[in-house]
């Protein structure tokens, strides 16, 4: 019998990794650990180490919210829930909060008398089984059962184990290991090529299975993995373009399609068995019987995997995205919703047909396959496509798409393969800039080199209107011309309250309008948010700093943007 690896061994590795900054070294530590455990443990650990409990494709969901986590910690530690919440706030991390809460674990009156903490060693498999119980608990009394399982883990854990149990419970391990590092560690440990590991992962969406098969069968195991109908594969993703002209300059002829404002779906048909997955790989088949019907009636191929966008129309215009979400999340009265919110499907790609994986076929060839297996109807469409290298033609299609109420256009490289899971330059989106934010400038930093005499970057803040407090959201240093920099430097010099080294605080008097790619959660700034790729659009001298965007609006934009993830 093989030795059971303790969960403690895993946490020691996590702690080590947390203190390493170089990804090569992290990969080596992970690879060494992979080699020291058995195949079943490896299946679990290759997911745990990136904060994942179940494979992405699996319908199993852990679903532990803060409420359940705090209750379990409270019961395990004997501290009231409010103290747990306070610890989380103080530490900014559930793991460190759990560590502190469990500091006096020995004093805890264990409800699990049969397992005296001192002679019970948690194994990796135990922890996984408890999480499995939590995911499987359903119906009456399930909440209590879920709490009990988590409480059990905390009661048996030492302080360091508690850190990682808490973080695993919310599926955020915070040790800087993602899919790329796990892929590289598998390759390093079992002496196979990274690309082969990557492809097996794309096809199966199951890092645990990939790791285990590689351990047991090496390259043969990897090569034997293929698409499984009914299990979602990673989708190809799009990048934002630098504009129509520059795309054509770079790739010449492009395949132009409307970019529909809807929700991405991946459809698997295996004979009569039809499954629909959302962008996040949730199985949404039961909520979309109308789409299932379209596929049953309109797809001639026996087995196929299709890529497309579901769109809702209201008075011939694309309807609000929220409407689509109402359909996707629906569990009850599904038929009523089908007639209330009718959907259309626009198919734009095909990844598999009748036993053939089409990843390595060009877009042109895949489109031929797609056209060959769809009989369009009023609701089932193949996205129209024009191949051209004429900027004017693309521009006209772009304008038509916007007029029709859609997001813009997608420009695709006609010769490109289906690069699953990749956000590459073979699918480029052209759409109007996202909305901008008006933010107060509350601080700055002297520039370097050529800009040493200038204030080169500016600390932005939104406002909490009830208290009037400005909350920082990160810096902007892009989009500022040299002339403007000179002007801004002289204006802001008069507003400096205090200087600390190269940094300074300003009286909040000037407002910047800032464009950005995305709003992200952040622990660095006290608003709790940061902007990705911010750039200055203009200085809003017509705005009072007290009228800048509020934290509430930022939160709302963040939520909208999160639900947009379903779109693609
Ligand atoms: P974005 O969500 O801005 O990253 O844009 C990519 C998303 O656009 C995809 O994930 C799809 O959901 C959606 N989309 C709409 N129309 C198309 C199309 N013709 N081809 C590919 N993706 C499309």
Boltz pocket constraint, residues with backbone or C-beta under 6 A from the ligand:
constraints:
  - pocket:
      binder: B
      contacts: [[A, 236], [A, 237], [A, 238], [A, 257], [A, 258], [A, 259], [A, 260], [A, 261], [A, 262], [A, 263], [A, 264], [A, 308], [A, 309], [A, 348], [A, 383], [A, 410], [A, 429], [A, 564], [A, 566], [A, 567], [A, 568]]
      max_distance: 6.0
